[in-house]
Amino acid sequence: MDDFRPPTGAGAGAALRKLLPPPALCGFLLLLALLFTVSYAVGAGAGPVAPGMHDPGTVSDGDDGDGDGTTHGGGGGHGG
């Protein structure tokens, strides 16, 4: 019975293949990252979901957008 011995250098390639994840997993993760990147870009391009939304860190200039330069107190009460 002859013993089978792999050629020298083949052990390094086999060890490297054991350490790397399967190619299908690498492809799936790459596709997932690409999908998230594209969806983020589309969402950033679409802008805010509702009118008047802004980043929490932004500061208003005091104008409520009605053109007279005044701000009106909040609340749902009637003027009087």
N, C-alpha and C positions, 0 to 999 in steps of 0.2 A: 504494500500500500504506500503509495507516494503521498507525502504531505504537500498540500497546496500552499505556496508562499506567494503573497502578493508582491509585485515588483516594488523596489525601493521608491519612496516618495508617494506611493498610493495611500499610505496611512495618513499623511497630512491632509490630503483632499477629503478623505472620509471623515476625519475629525472636523474639518471646516464645515462640511455638509451637516454634521450633527448639531453644530452650534447655530447655524442659520435657520430661521423659520422657513417653512415651506413657501415656494414661490407664489402659490395661490393666496396665502395669507398676506404676503407683501403686496401683491396686486390689489387685494381688497382694501388694505389700509391706505394705499396710495389713492385709490378711487374714492374712498371715504373722505380723505383730506381734501381732495379736489372738489368734491361735492360741497363740503362745508365752506371752502373758500369762495366758490361761485355763489352760494346762497348768501353769504355775508356781503359780497360785493353787490348783489342785486338788492338786498335789503338796505344797504347804505345808499345806493343810488335812488331808491324809492322815497327815502326821506321818512319823516315821522309818520306815525300811524294816524294821529288826529291833529287837527289844527291847534296851534298854540302850544304844542309839546316842544320842550327844549331840554337840553342837558341840565341836570340839577345844579351844576356849577355856574351857569350863566346868570348874569344880573340884568334885570330889566332896566330900561332907561327912564321909566316912570310914565311913558306915554302909553295909553291904553288902545291907541290905534284909531280913535274917533276924530283926530285931526285938531282938536282944540288944545292939546298939550296938557290937559289936566288928567288927574287920575281920580277915579270914582271909588268910593268906599265899597267894600264887599258886602255881602249879605243879600238876602232876598227880600228885604223890606221895601215898602213903597216910600217914595220921596214925600217930604212933607214939612 
